[in-house]
Amino acid sequence: MNQPPTGDGQGSGTYVGGSVTGNGIAVGAGASASYTSMSAPADAAHQALLKAVHDLAEDLKRYPVTPETQELSASLEEAEQQVTGTGRAQPGVLDRLRTALEAASGVLGAITSATALGTAVAGLLGG
């Protein structure tokens, strides 16, 4: 985005031009900036896990809130943060996710997104 210089009539002005990627920049009084780096999943299996996590998180919004669905939501969030932050999910996170998914299965039934997530977790855990 390029904008022509603007001024206050006293010789000062502002010009915005070019582009910035992968950084946070703040200029001026009271300005602030933040930047969060998101790593891409390390491999196809983690990409499938991340998609399944997103799909189930969306589907969970249509289900009643129970202790089991709350635990599953927390496990989904933990897995998503780890995969987006590091590119992969550690076995402990996957185990917690599988346990939460099994505990919530009575509430969720056999919805497609839960089945897909179970398949993705099992593939990463080796069975």
Secondary structure, 3 states (H helix, E strand, C coil): CCEEEEECCCCCEEEECCCCCCCCCCCCCCCCCCCCCCCCCCCHHHHHHHHHHHHHHHHHCCCCCCHHHHHHHHHHHHHHHHHHHHCCCCHHHHHHHHHHHHHHHHHHCCCHHHHHHHHHHHHHHCC
